[in-house]
Amino acid sequence: MDYVYGPGRNHLFVPGPVNIPEQVLRAMNRNNEDYRSPAVPALTKTLLEDVKKIFKTTSGTPFLFPTTGTGAWESALTNTLSPGDRIVSFLIGQFSLLWIDQQQRLNFKVDVIESEWGEGAKLDVLAAKLAADTDHTIKAVCIVHNETATGVTNDLSLVRRILDEYRHPALFLVDGVPSICALDFRMDDWGVDVALTGSQKALSLPTGIGIVCASPRALEASKTAKSLRVFFDWKDYLKFYNLGTYWPYTPSIQLLYGLRAALDLVFEEGLENVIARHKRLGQATRLAVEAWGLKNCTQKEEWHSDTVTAVVVPPYIDSAEIVRRAWKRYNLSLGLGLNKVAGKVFRIGHLGNLNELQLLGCLAGVEMILKDVGYPVKLGSGVAAASSYLQNNIPLIPSRI
Ligand code: PLP
């Protein structure tokens, strides 16, 4: 039962938390278990092996923390850095802003490279900083792969290229919260030292697991990093990995079984097919926005996100009213504009276990709401643009061929 009832299904199109598939819900509907029995370590072992696949790493070491993306950030930073360390961080929207705030509160010296909201990371500024840093005082470069507030995706391969060009040893720390398992992400190929995600995004689980993956270099750095850490200390996990029992404290049994089911669904579809599906969902959404005559908050095509689209509304419309109406009238949940873009954009999340027809339902709802709030939209225009693209591009469902 909904806390505030609405008939039919809620159309959940916020960019996380996202829809949980039935298979995952059923897998989690189970009793607690003794996590010290042989069963839970055996299950955990498969999870640790299999999450590496979604990070595309063979050399990385994964950690499953009972936390959210914010806790995973803290784990990445405190295990690899010491107070006072100089780091470079890109501010491109609300989530990169929050990560920078955490970095500053943890006492790192942060060189903030700021962009207009809607633009990607200024990599030329990074290049200049690395070129000037011949003493290697910069200890880490931190970047949000996909900024959820503005729908901007950064090209991580370029960051790696710049680090290599200047032969700079800074650690490369990546927030992949709304990108890993939805967008192309290659931890090993791109030399990412710590990557992290949260269970409520592309994996389509409840909130509650922060997945952090550390490269061998990051593990090495953790041996000398002096930041205070207890709950998020990798060392405690590694100790229990070695013992074969895996958990330094009580895991959520239900979430572990949920993660098993979520990974099974990803592998059943095929990770590359999952990524291709997100590309289709992103492209279809952008075509609808264009057909409505509205602008994407993302300033350049190269930064377009395939997991979230932030739609700019005309100045005479409050985008928060669109979000309110969506929920009150159509049982559709859209994302609010945050901070600098509050009232100016609404967001359509298109990530996780989601298919094209679900998206078309959302787009039909958005059209009606736009009309409700006085925007002159032709009903069906966005749906037509999206569906004619999708009709030409949806492949057979991989597991049904
Ligand atoms: N990073 C990004 C890019 C996000 O979108 C979010 C949440 O939406 C977070 C970090 C924070 O994650 P959490 O809310 O799970 O702590």
Residues whose N, C-alpha, C, O or C-beta is under 5 A from the ligand:
A	BS01	PLP	P15 T68 G69 T70 F95 N146 E147 T148 D175 V177 P178 G198
